[in-house]
Amino acid sequence: MLWLHMGMPKTGTTALQGYLRGNADVLNEIGLRYMETGRRRLEGKRRLAVSHNTIAFHINQTSQSMDQFRAAMTSEYDAHADQTCLVSSEMFYSCDLNRLAEVFAEIPSRSLRITFYCRRYSDFFEAGYKQRAKNGRLPIGGTEYIRHQLDQIRNRPAMFSFSAKLAQIRTAFPGVTVAPLLYERSEMVQGNVVDDFLSRIGTPLEKDRTGGHTSNPSQSRAASEAFGIVTRAIGRKKSRQLRRLVVDDPVMVRRNDVLEPDERAWLDEFLAKEDTAFRQEFFPDRSELFSPKQLGEEDKNFRRDSPEEYEALRKASEIVFRMALES
């Protein structure tokens, strides 16, 4: 069996892939083959990468044939068909799925499974905004960009809906079983994505073999926007190095500070309706795809363009600029 893990982005894929690359002895014990094709360059040089992004880069950046990847993937799978094999990249979620399918064309559809984690729509929106902000890729002001994106989703819900992604997968991979997962940490095996994912694909770990993996704290919107300013000045590489530093200040770490409460409620409700059939097919025991979002009083009163938020951005900017000067 070969599992094709497609992300989605911001669902712990890097943590999972890092564990897989760093624990080959454990993988051997549980009968899991973390495929090398797509992690190692086709010419066989350099250390294995943490994920299979090389395949996605090839799809996104060139029009060249997928033949070399297909041949290598088929050969490696044939050599390890008695194990559970895994290919993983969050970049697969948004790449050309028809070209991706060419890589697995010689592997029987009955031997292939496709999976991805589904994250709450509003949380994914927030994570995507912060990622874009800290990389200095907000083309317009924050609030204007957010409202534009929400209007885009209103007019084209397929941008975010899981039903639309499912249809794309089934068109590109006819006959292949699709097995989506829910990114709800409170419901995960051992409360983390590594144990949960490996259990779901039939290769569970013994208890405590993940070393108590925990998720990274969520960077605040103010911090993300401040890092974005610095990124445009010093470049993404140096900015990423700064972001790895731990800053003990509440203004730098926060959740639920991108969408206002009414925007969040609308987005989750609107897309949940779009995905009713998806929920009924894959999660029939759930009345809602995601459990109700629990917001604190501060979150309920959050407004973006308020004196408090401008002050947060000022403080975060001072902290980030000081970090940049001292690095």
Secondary structure, 3 states (H helix, E strand, C coil): CEEEECCCCCCCHHHHHHHHHHCHHHHHHHCEEECCECCECCCCCCCCCCCCHHHHHHHHHCCCCCHHHHHHHHHHHHHCCCCEEEEECHHHHHCCHHHHHHHCCCCCHHHEEEECEECCHHHHHHHHHHHHHHCCCCCCCHHHHHHHHHHHHHHCHHHCCHHHHHHHHHHHCCCCEECCEECCHHHCHHHCHHHHHHHHCCCCCCCCCCCCCCCCCCECHHHHHHHHHHHHHHCHHHHHHHHCCCCCCHHHECCCCCCCHHHHHHHHHHHHHHCHHHHHHHCCCCCCCCCCCCCCHHHHCCCCCCHHHHHHHHHHHHHHHHHHHHC
